[in-house]
Amino acid sequence: MTDESRHLGDAQGEWYYCFVHKKVEALDECDQMDRMGPYPTREDAENWRARVAARNEAWDDEDE
């Protein structure tokens, strides 16, 4: 487990990626179960896929 993954519960920010609307939204725009985040910036929320892919790759490397 990476240092970053140990702190996933400490995520902070006002921006989320909504899977229902397929766009970045602010804190109060959608149900919590339908989104990824929070992210500190709109740009970070827009790039959630890259962040998830990098984290998953790091975890896979640790498992080898």
PDB file as gemmi writes it, atoms N, CA and C in Angstrom:
CRYST1    1.000    1.000    1.000  90.00  90.00  90.00 P 1                      
ATOM      1  N   MET A   1       0.853  -1.182   0.000  1.00  0.00           N  
ATOM      2  CA  MET A   1       0.000   0.000   0.000  1.00  0.00           C  
ATOM      3  C   MET A   1       0.891   1.235   0.000  1.00  0.00           C  
ATOM      4  N   THR A   2       0.566   2.201  -0.822  1.00  0.00           N  
ATOM      5  CA  THR A   2       1.360   3.420  -0.910  1.00  0.00           C  
ATOM      6  C   THR A   2       0.962   4.395   0.186  1.00  0.00           C  
ATOM      7  N   ASP A   3       1.814   5.397   0.421  1.00  0.00           N  
ATOM      8  CA  ASP A   3       1.466   6.431   1.401  1.00  0.00           C  
ATOM      9  C   ASP A   3       0.182   7.127   1.003  1.00  0.00           C  
ATOM     10  N   GLU A   4       0.010   7.378  -0.306  1.00  0.00           N  
ATOM     11  CA  GLU A   4      -1.201   8.058  -0.790  1.00  0.00           C  
ATOM     12  C   GLU A   4      -2.437   7.231  -0.491  1.00  0.00           C  
ATOM     13  N   SER A   5      -2.382   5.926  -0.714  1.00  0.00           N  
ATOM     14  CA  SER A   5      -3.560   5.089  -0.516  1.00  0.00           C  
ATOM     15  C   SER A   5      -3.938   4.975   0.955  1.00  0.00           C  
ATOM     16  N   ARG A   6      -3.000   5.152   1.840  1.00  0.00           N  
ATOM     17  CA  ARG A   6      -3.310   5.101   3.271  1.00  0.00           C  
ATOM     18  C   ARG A   6      -4.160   6.291   3.700  1.00  0.00           C  
ATOM     19  N   HIS A   7      -4.129   7.353   2.914  1.00  0.00           N  
ATOM     20  CA  HIS A   7      -4.820   8.584   3.278  1.00  0.00           C  
ATOM     21  C   HIS A   7      -6.034   8.860   2.398  1.00  0.00           C  
ATOM     22  N   LEU A   8      -6.551   7.852   1.724  1.00  0.00           N  
ATOM     23  CA  LEU A   8      -7.689   8.069   0.840  1.00  0.00           C  
ATOM     24  C   LEU A   8      -8.896   8.594   1.595  1.00  0.00           C  
ATOM     25  N   GLY A   9      -9.066   8.194   2.839  1.00  0.00           N  
ATOM     26  CA  GLY A   9     -10.182   8.684   3.637  1.00  0.00           C  
ATOM     27  C   GLY A   9     -10.025  10.132   4.044  1.00  0.00           C  
ATOM     28  N   ASP A  10      -8.839  10.685   3.816  1.00  0.00           N  
ATOM     29  CA  ASP A  10      -8.560  12.072   4.164  1.00  0.00           C  
ATOM     30  C   ASP A  10      -8.760  13.019   2.994  1.00  0.00           C  
ATOM     31  N   ALA A  11      -9.376  12.530   1.911  1.00  0.00           N  
ATOM     32  CA  ALA A  11      -9.541  13.352   0.709  1.00  0.00           C  
ATOM     33  C   ALA A  11     -10.307  14.622   1.042  1.00  0.00           C  
ATOM     34  N   GLN A  12      -9.869  15.700   0.437  1.00  0.00           N  
ATOM     35  CA  GLN A  12     -10.515  16.991   0.652  1.00  0.00           C  
ATOM     36  C   GLN A  12     -10.733  17.671  -0.684  1.00  0.00           C  
ATOM     37  N   GLY A  13     -11.724  18.499  -0.754  1.00  0.00           N  
ATOM     38  CA  GLY A  13     -11.961  19.265  -1.964  1.00  0.00           C  
ATOM     39  C   GLY A  13     -13.433  19.507  -2.181  1.00  0.00           C  
ATOM     40  N   GLU A  14     -13.714  20.273  -3.199  1.00  0.00           N  
ATOM     41  CA  GLU A  14     -15.078  20.678  -3.520  1.00  0.00           C  
ATOM     42  C   GLU A  14     -15.556  20.112  -4.846  1.00  0.00           C  
ATOM     43  N   TRP A  15     -14.706  19.377  -5.563  1.00  0.00           N  
ATOM     44  CA  TRP A  15     -15.034  18.937  -6.910  1.00  0.00           C  
ATOM     45  C   TRP A  15     -15.148  17.422  -6.993  1.00  0.00           C  
ATOM     46  N   TYR A  16     -16.125  16.964  -7.788  1.00  0.00           N  
ATOM     47  CA  TYR A  16     -16.399  15.541  -7.955  1.00  0.00           C  
ATOM     48  C   TYR A  16     -16.635  15.253  -9.429  1.00  0.00           C  
ATOM     49  N   TYR A  17     -16.364  14.003  -9.836  1.00  0.00           N  
ATOM     50  CA  TYR A  17     -16.770  13.564 -11.166  1.00  0.00           C  
ATOM     51  C   TYR A  17     -18.048  12.761 -10.992  1.00  0.00           C  
ATOM     52  N   CYS A  18     -19.130  13.185 -11.650  1.00  0.00           N  
ATOM     53  CA  CYS A  18     -20.432  12.532 -11.546  1.00  0.00           C  
ATOM     54  C   CYS A  18     -20.581  11.503 -12.664  1.00  0.00           C  
ATOM     55  N   PHE A  19     -20.830  10.244 -12.296  1.00  0.00           N  
ATOM     56  CA  PHE A  19     -21.004   9.175 -13.276  1.00  0.00           C  
ATOM     57  C   PHE A  19     -22.375   9.212 -13.938  1.00  0.00           C  
ATOM     58  N   VAL A  20     -23.346   9.819 -13.299  1.00  0.00           N  
ATOM     59  CA  VAL A  20     -24.687   9.939 -13.883  1.00  0.00           C  
ATOM     60  C   VAL A  20     -24.671  10.965 -15.014  1.00  0.00           C  
ATOM     61  N   HIS A  21     -24.122  12.140 -14.728  1.00  0.00           N  
ATOM     62  CA  HIS A  21     -24.114  13.231 -15.697  1.00  0.00           C  
ATOM     63  C   HIS A  21     -22.854  13.256 -16.565  1.00  0.00           C  
ATOM     64  N   LYS A  22     -21.866  12.426 -16.192  1.00  0.00           N  
ATOM     65  CA  LYS A  22     -20.602  12.322 -16.928  1.00  0.00           C  
ATOM     66  C   LYS A  22     -19.914  13.674 -17.082  1.00  0.00           C  
ATOM     67  N   LYS A  23     -19.817  14.370 -15.925  1.00  0.00           N  
ATOM     68  CA  LYS A  23     -19.143  15.668 -15.912  1.00  0.00           C  
ATOM     69  C   LYS A  23     -18.703  16.004 -14.502  1.00  0.00           C  
ATOM     70  N   VAL A  24     -17.862  17.010 -14.390  1.00  0.00           N  
ATOM     71  CA  VAL A  24     -17.397  17.503 -13.099  1.00  0.00           C  
ATOM     72  C   VAL A  24     -18.482  18.373 -12.491  1.00  0.00           C  
ATOM     73  N   GLU A  25     -18.707  18.161 -11.195  1.00  0.00           N  
ATOM     74  CA  GLU A  25     -19.725  18.932 -10.484  1.00  0.00           C  
ATOM     75  C   GLU A  25     -19.198  19.363  -9.117  1.00  0.00           C  
ATOM     76  N   ALA A  26     -19.836  20.359  -8.558  1.00  0.00           N  
ATOM     77  CA  ALA A  26     -19.486  20.853  -7.235  1.00  0.00           C  
ATOM     78  C   ALA A  26     -20.077  19.943  -6.160  1.00  0.00           C  
ATOM     79  N   LEU A  27     -19.699  20.176  -4.952  1.00  0.00           N  
ATOM     80  CA  LEU A  27     -20.053  19.356  -3.791  1.00  0.00           C  
ATOM     81  C   LEU A  27     -21.536  19.013  -3.702  1.00  0.00           C  
ATOM     82  N   ASP A  28     -22.416  19.956  -3.899  1.00  0.00           N  
ATOM     83  CA  ASP A  28     -23.846  19.749  -3.624  1.00  0.00           C  
ATOM     84  C   ASP A  28     -24.693  19.460  -4.869  1.00  0.00           C  
ATOM     85  N   GLU A  29     -24.075  19.091  -5.991  1.00  0.00           N  
ATOM     86  CA  GLU A  29     -24.831  18.915  -7.227  1.00  0.00           C  
ATOM     87  C   GLU A  29     -25.379  17.512  -7.450  1.00  0.00           C  
ATOM     88  N   CYS A  30     -24.867  16.499  -6.770  1.00  0.00           N  
ATOM     89  CA  CYS A  30     -25.290  15.140  -7.084  1.00  0.00           C  
ATOM     90  C   CYS A  30     -25.170  14.255  -5.839  1.00  0.00           C  
ATOM     91  N   ASP A  31     -25.812  13.091  -5.912  1.00  0.00           N  
ATOM     92  CA  ASP A  31     -25.768  12.133  -4.824  1.00  0.00           C  
ATOM     93  C   ASP A  31     -24.362  11.550  -4.663  1.00  0.00           C  
ATOM     94  N   GLN A  32     -23.941  11.383  -3.447  1.00  0.00           N  
ATOM     95  CA  GLN A  32     -22.595  10.912  -3.158  1.00  0.00           C  
ATOM     96  C   GLN A  32     -22.281   9.549  -3.783  1.00  0.00           C  
ATOM     97  N   MET A  33     -23.252   8.688  -3.922  1.00  0.00           N  
ATOM     98  CA  MET A  33     -23.019   7.355  -4.465  1.00  0.00           C  
ATOM     99  C   MET A  33     -22.745   7.366  -5.962  1.00  0.00           C  
ATOM    100  N   ASP A  34     -23.006   8.448  -6.632  1.00  0.00           N  
ATOM    101  CA  ASP A  34     -22.869   8.520  -8.083  1.00  0.00           C  
ATOM    102  C   ASP A  34     -21.646   9.298  -8.537  1.00  0.00           C  
ATOM    103  N   ARG A  35     -20.658   9.439  -7.680  1.00  0.00           N  
ATOM    104  CA  ARG A  35     -19.539  10.293  -8.048  1.00  0.00           C  
ATOM    105  C   ARG A  35     -18.209   9.805  -7.474  1.00  0.00           C  
ATOM    106  N   MET A  36     -17.131  10.345  -8.031  1.00  0.00           N  
ATOM    107  CA  MET A  36     -15.768  10.056  -7.595  1.00  0.00           C  
ATOM    108  C   MET A  36     -15.192  11.352  -7.052  1.00  0.00           C  
ATOM    109  N   GLY A  37     -14.566  11.284  -5.896  1.00  0.00           N  
ATOM    110  CA  GLY A  37     -13.969  12.486  -5.308  1.00  0.00           C  
ATOM    111  C   GLY A  37     -14.057  12.438  -3.801  1.00  0.00           C  
ATOM    112  N   PRO A  38     -13.737  13.491  -3.151  1.00  0.00           N  
ATOM    113  CA  PRO A  38     -13.552  14.847  -3.666  1.00  0.00           C  
ATOM    114  C   PRO A  38     -12.136  15.087  -4.190  1.00  0.00           C  
ATOM    115  N   TYR A  39     -12.034  16.086  -5.046  1.00  0.00           N  
ATOM    116  CA  TYR A  39     -10.770  16.539  -5.595  1.00  0.00           C  
ATOM    117  C   TYR A  39     -10.610  18.012  -5.275  1.00  0.00           C  
ATOM    118  N   PRO A  40      -9.371  18.473  -5.102  1.00  0.00           N  
ATOM    119  CA  PRO A  40      -9.155  19.871  -4.726  1.00  0.00           C  
ATOM    120  C   PRO A  40      -9.442  20.874  -5.836  1.00  0.00           C  
ATOM    121  N   THR A  41      -9.341  20.423  -7.096  1.00  0.00           N  
ATOM    122  CA  THR A  41      -9.587  21.341  -8.210  1.00  0.00           C  
ATOM    123  C   THR A  41     -10.489  20.688  -9.252  1.00  0.00           C  
ATOM    124  N   ARG A  42     -11.088  21.515 -10.082  1.00  0.00           N  
ATOM    125  CA  ARG A  42     -11.909  21.023 -11.189  1.00  0.00           C  
ATOM    126  C   ARG A  42     -11.053  20.158 -12.120  1.00  0.00           C  
ATOM    127  N   GLU A  43      -9.841  20.598 -12.398  1.00  0.00           N  
ATOM    128  CA  GLU A  43      -8.947  19.849 -13.292  1.00  0.00           C  
ATOM    129  C   GLU A  43      -8.634  18.464 -12.733  1.00  0.00           C  
ATOM    130  N   ASP A  44      -8.392  18.360 -11.447  1.00  0.00           N  
ATOM    131  CA  ASP A  44      -8.140  17.053 -10.834  1.00  0.00           C  
ATOM    132  C   ASP A  44      -9.346  16.133 -11.006  1.00  0.00           C  
ATOM    133  N   ALA A  45     -10.537  16.667 -10.833  1.00  0.00           N  
ATOM    134  CA  ALA A  45     -11.751  15.863 -11.003  1.00  0.00           C  
ATOM    135  C   ALA A  45     -11.920  15.432 -12.453  1.00  0.00           C  
ATOM    136  N   GLU A  46     -11.582  16.300 -13.394  1.00  0.00           N  
ATOM    137  CA  GLU A  46     -11.685  15.948 -14.807  1.00  0.00           C  
ATOM    138  C   GLU A  46     -10.737  14.815 -15.170  1.00  0.00           C  
ATOM    139  N   ASN A  47      -9.618  14.711 -14.467  1.00  0.00           N  
ATOM    140  CA  ASN A  47      -8.588  13.717 -14.765  1.00  0.00           C  
ATOM    141  C   ASN A  47      -8.618  12.546 -13.791  1.00  0.00           C  
ATOM    142  N   TRP A  48      -9.772  12.215 -13.252  1.00  0.00           N  
ATOM    143  CA  TRP A  48      -9.884  11.137 -12.272  1.00  0.00           C  
ATOM    144  C   TRP A  48      -9.423   9.798 -12.841  1.00  0.00           C  
ATOM    145  N   ARG A  49      -9.666   9.541 -14.116  1.00  0.00           N  
ATOM    146  CA  ARG A  49      -9.290   8.245 -14.708  1.00  0.00           C  
ATOM    147  C   ARG A  49      -7.786   8.009 -14.635  1.00  0.00           C  
ATOM    148  N   ALA A  50      -7.008   9.012 -14.947  1.00  0.00           N  
ATOM    149  CA  ALA A  50      -5.550   8.886 -14.916  1.00  0.00           C  
ATOM    150  C   ALA A  50      -5.067   8.621 -13.498  1.00  0.00           C  
ATOM    151  N   ARG A  51      -5.664   9.287 -12.541  1.00  0.00           N  
ATOM    152  CA  ARG A  51      -5.270   9.100 -11.141  1.00  0.00           C  
ATOM    153  C   ARG A  51      -5.589   7.691 -10.665  1.00  0.00           C  
ATOM    154  N   VAL A  52      -6.773   7.194 -11.008  1.00  0.00           N  
ATOM    155  CA  VAL A  52      -7.173   5.844 -10.620  1.00  0.00           C  
ATOM    156  C   VAL A  52      -6.272   4.812 -11.303  1.00  0.00           C  
ATOM    157  N   ALA A  53      -5.989   5.004 -12.590  1.00  0.00           N  
ATOM    158  CA  ALA A  53      -5.131   4.065 -13.320  1.00  0.00           C  
ATOM    159  C   ALA A  53      -3.732   4.020 -12.718  1.00  0.00           C  
ATOM    160  N   ALA A  54      -3.184   5.171 -12.380  1.00  0.00           N  
ATOM    161  CA  ALA A  54      -1.847   5.224 -11.781  1.00  0.00           C  
ATOM    162  C   ALA A  54      -1.836   4.543 -10.413  1.00  0.00           C  
ATOM    163  N   ARG A  55      -2.858   4.777  -9.630  1.00  0.00           N  
ATOM    164  CA  ARG A  55      -2.940   4.146  -8.303  1.00  0.00           C  
ATOM    165  C   ARG A  55      -3.064   2.636  -8.437  1.00  0.00           C  
ATOM    166  N   ASN A  56      -3.902   2.175  -9.360  1.00  0.00           N  
ATOM    167  CA  ASN A  56      -4.070   0.731  -9.550  1.00  0.00           C  
ATOM    168  C   ASN A  56      -2.783   0.085 -10.041  1.00  0.00           C  
ATOM    169  N   GLU A  57      -2.074   0.762 -10.928  1.00  0.00           N  
ATOM    170  CA  GLU A  57      -0.804   0.236 -11.418  1.00  0.00           C  
ATOM    171  C   GLU A  57       0.207   0.127 -10.280  1.00  0.00           C  
ATOM    172  N   ALA A  58       0.263   1.133  -9.428  1.00  0.00           N  
ATOM    173  CA  ALA A  58       1.177   1.101  -8.283  1.00  0.00           C  
ATOM    174  C   ALA A  58       0.832  -0.059  -7.357  1.00  0.00           C  
ATOM    175  N   TRP A  59      -0.438  -0.282  -7.119  1.00  0.00           N  
ATOM    176  CA  TRP A  59      -0.851  -1.397  -6.270  1.00  0.00           C  
ATOM    177  C   TRP A  59      -0.494  -2.727  -6.910  1.00  0.00           C  
ATOM    178  N   ASP A  60      -0.681  -2.848  -8.235  1.00  0.00           N  
ATOM    179  CA  ASP A  60      -0.317  -4.084  -8.939  1.00  0.00           C  
ATOM    180  C   ASP A  60       1.187  -4.339  -8.836  1.00  0.00           C  
ATOM    181  N   ASP A  61       1.980  -3.272  -8.955  1.00  0.00           N  
ATOM    182  CA  ASP A  61       3.442  -3.417  -8.851  1.00  0.00           C  
ATOM    183  C   ASP A  61       3.843  -3.891  -7.458  1.00  0.00           C  
ATOM    184  N   GLU A  62       3.146  -3.429  -6.445  1.00  0.00           N  
ATOM    185  CA  GLU A  62       3.442  -3.851  -5.074  1.00  0.00           C  
ATOM    186  C   GLU A  62       3.115  -5.319  -4.861  1.00  0.00           C  
ATOM    187  N   ASP A  63       2.109  -5.833  -5.572  1.00  0.00           N  
ATOM    188  CA  ASP A  63       1.696  -7.212  -5.418  1.00  0.00           C  
ATOM    189  C   ASP A  63       2.643  -8.202  -6.074  1.00  0.00           C  
ATOM    190  N   GLU A  64       3.512  -7.728  -6.963  1.00  0.00           N  
ATOM    191  CA  GLU A  64       4.428  -8.625  -7.683  1.00  0.00           C  
ATOM    192  C   GLU A  64       5.586  -9.043  -6.843  1.00  0.00           C  
TER     193      GLU A  64                                                      
END                                                                             
